């Protein structure tokens, strides 16, 4: 189960990146819609991973454009 959760966390993180690039707002409910059968603690981890991916891509894009982070 740990490997499965780890894979889901990595996927959520990457989807956060992609969702930012697609212009989606920072709304972790997007990732939770895919993983509705998890425990509340696992859902929290998935949401945090998605947010981290979204924020990291946002930061990376702002640095590429030369704006202060």
C-alpha angles and dihedrals in degrees: 000000000000092000089049093051090045090053091049091050091051091048092049090050092051091046089054088057092048094044091054091051090049090056097252118155119247097272116142090194084085091070094040092059088067095048103044095141097064129105118263091255092052091047089053090052092048091050092049091049092050091049091049090053092047094048094044092053090046090053093045091052092049091051091050090053090051097244118137116263 
